[in-house]
Amino acid sequence: MNAAEEGLERLETELRLARQWGARATHEMHATLVRDLAAAEKRAGRAQRRAAEARKRAADAERRARHAERELAQLHESTTWKAGRAVVAVPARLRRLVRR
């Protein structure tokens, strides 16, 4: 075997090994990307669920707030409230006048 043939054989061997390592590296890179993508999709799903739960809690809080506001408005419009305010108004006014 002459030097040219030996050099050619060595180059072919290196090329074969480079192809094997390249295929392995590509396979590992794709596997890593698939794992990372799956993990990112899981995180996104959890974030979407948390956002939906937060929207539900916000809607419930708004509903309770509207209910409380209506109840407070009804209380302020009631005769009992108005009578109580009238009864308390006179002593409060006297107290303020005495302090001055």
N, C-alpha and C positions, 0 to 999 in steps of 0.2 A: 504494500500500500504506500503510495507516495504522499508527500506532504499536503498536496491539494485535497486528496481524498480524506486524509485525516482531519484537515481543517473543516471540510464540508460536513463530515460526520459529527464533529464537535459542535458545529453551528446547528445542525439538525437536532442534536440532543438538547442543546440550550433552548432552541425554539420549542421543542416538545415540552420541556419543563416549564417554559414561560407560559405556554398555552394552558398547561395544567394549573399552574399557580393563578393565572388570570381567571380561569373558569372557577376555581375555588374561591378566589377573592370576590368575584361577581356574585356567586351564590351566597356567600356570607353577607355581602353588602345588601343583597335583596332580602335575605332573612332578617337582617337588622332593621331595614326599612319597614318590613311588614310588621315586626314587633312594635316598633316605634309608632307606626300608624294605628295599630290596634290599641295601644295604650292611649294615644291621643284621642281616638274615637271614644274610648271608655270615659276619659276625663270630660270630653265634650258632652257625652250623655249625662254624666253626673251633674255637670253645670246646668244643663237644660232642665233636669229634674229639680234642682235647687231653685232655679229661676221660676219654674212653674209653681213650686210650693210657696215661694216668696210672693208671687202675684196673688195666689189664693189667700195667703195671710193678709196681704194688703187690702184685698177686696172685702174680706171678713171684717177687718178693722174699720174700713170706710163704712160698711153697713152698720156696725155697732155704733160708730160715731153719729151717723145720721139718725139712728134710732134714739140715741141719748139726746141729741139736739131737739128732736121732735118732742121727747118727753119733757125736757126742760122748758121748751116753749109752752107746752100745755100747762105745766106747773105755774109758770109766770102769768098765764092768762086765767088761772083759776081764781075763784072768789076767795078761797081760803088764803091764798098767797097775798092777794091784795089787802084783805082784812088784816092779816098779820103784819104786813108792812105799815099799814096805817096805825096799828096799835103800837108798834115799836118806834114809829117816826117821832111821836110827841116826846117820849122820854129821851130819845137821842138828841133831839133839838134842844131840849132843856139842858142836857148835860154839856153840850157844846157851848151854850150861852153862859153857863156857870163857870166853865173853865177860862173864859176870856176875861 
